[in-house]
Amino acid sequence: MEPAHTIDPESLTEIRTADGASLIELSHEQPLMMVFLRHLACVFCREALEDISKARHDLEKLGFRLVFVHMEDREMGSTYLEKYELADCIHIADPECDLYSKFGLVKGSFTQLMGFQTLVKGFSKGIDLGQFGGKAFGDAFQMPGIFCIRDGRIEAEFVHDQVWERPDYVDLAKCCTTMKQED
C-alpha cells in the first residue's frame, strides 16, 4: 500500500541535520524513521518517546535510524531526548513547523486536541507518567506523525488522526522492510 503522503526528493536534499548531512543521503545509507513530535510538554509526546525508547533495539535490528523533529530549540530537544535515552539520535529543531508542513502534517481541530477521549486519556497518561503537561514549548495545535523513508522515498507512514493514538513503531518499520523484500 502506497503512503498517502509524498515529498519531493529535492526537499529531502535540503533538510540537513546539525552535522550537515542531508536526509536523502542518510536515507540511502539506511532506512530512517522520522518522528514528528508534538510539543514536548504534551503527555502524549512523552508517551511516544517512552514507547520509542522501549522499541529502539528492535527498530535498530530492522536497520532503522531514528530522526526526531521537534518545535523546540536544539538544546531543549537534546534535554528531552536524553530523558528517554534517545540523546544520540538525530534530531532536527523546526520551531516554525516548516518540515511538519512539508510532510503534510496539519494543525489539530478542537476535537483532536481537546475532545472528551483526549482529555480522559491525557489525564490518565499524566497520572501514569507522574506529570501533567505544563507550558507548551512549541505549537500546541500541531499534529504528530511518523514517516519511514528509504532511498529518498516515504515507504510507510502513520499520520495521527487523534493526538493520543499510539502506533506500533516496530510494525510500521516492518512494513517498510517487507516492501524492500518485495522490490
Long-range contacts (C-beta under 8 A, 24 or more apart in sequence): 3-147, 3-154, 3-155, 3-156, 3-157, 4-104, 4-157, 4-159, 5-103, 5-104, 5-147, 5-154, 5-157, 5-159, 6-154, 7-102, 7-103, 7-154, 9-152, 9-153, 11-102, 12-149, 12-152, 15-92, 15-99, 17-67, 17-90, 17-92, 18-74, 18-90, 18-92, 23-67, 23-149, 24-152, 26-65, 26-67, 26-90, 27-149, 27-150, 27-151, 27-152, 27-153, 28-151, 28-152, 29-65, 30-63, 30-64, 30-65, 31-62, 31-63, 31-64, 31-65, 31-148, 31-149, 31-150, 31-155, 31-173, 31-176, 31-177, 31-180, 32-64, 32-65, 32-66, 32-67, 32-148, 32-149, 32-150, 33-59, 33-64, 33-65, 33-66, 33-67, 33-146, 33-147, 33-148, 33-169, 33-172, 33-173, 34-67, 34-69, 34-103, 34-146, 34-147, 34-148, 34-149, 35-66, 35-67, 35-68, 35-69, 35-144, 35-146, 36-69, 36-99, 36-100, 36-103, 36-105, 36-144, 36-145, 36-146, 36-147, 37-68, 37-69, 37-70, 37-71, 37-144, 38-138, 38-140, 38-142, 38-143, 38-144, 38-163, 39-71, 39-72, 39-136, 39-137, 39-138, 39-139, 39-140, 39-142, 40-70, 40-72, 40-76, 40-77, 40-80, 40-137, 40-138, 41-133, 41-134, 41-135, 41-136, 41-137, 42-133, 42-136, 42-140, 42-163, 43-122, 43-125, 43-126, 43-129, 43-131, 43-132, 43-133, 44-121, 44-122, 44-125, 44-144, 44-163, 44-164, 45-144, 46-129, 46-131, 47-125, 47-129, 47-166, 48-144, 48-166, 49-80, 49-81, 49-83, 49-84, 49-86, 50-84, 50-129, 51-166, 51-169, 52-84, 52-86, 52-169, 53-84, 53-85, 53-86, 55-169, 55-170, 56-85, 56-86, 58-170, 58-173, 59-169, 59-170, 59-173, 62-170, 62-173, 62-174, 62-177, 63-177, 64-148, 64-173, 64-176, 65-89, 65-90, 66-90, 67-91, 67-92, 68-92, 69-94, 69-99, 69-100, 70-94, 70-138, 71-95, 71-97, 71-137, 71-138, 71-139, 71-142, 72-137, 72-138, 76-137, 95-138, 97-138, 97-139, 97-142, 100-142, 100-145, 103-145, 103-147, 104-145, 104-159, 105-142, 105-143, 105-144, 105-145, 105-159, 106-143, 107-139, 107-141, 107-142, 107-143, 108-141, 108-142, 108-143, 108-163, 112-143, 112-161, 112-162, 112-163, 113-140, 113-141, 113-163, 115-162, 117-162, 117-164, 118-162, 118-163, 118-164, 121-164, 122-164, 125-164, 146-172, 148-172, 148-173, 148-175, 148-176, 150-176, 150-180, 155-179, 155-180
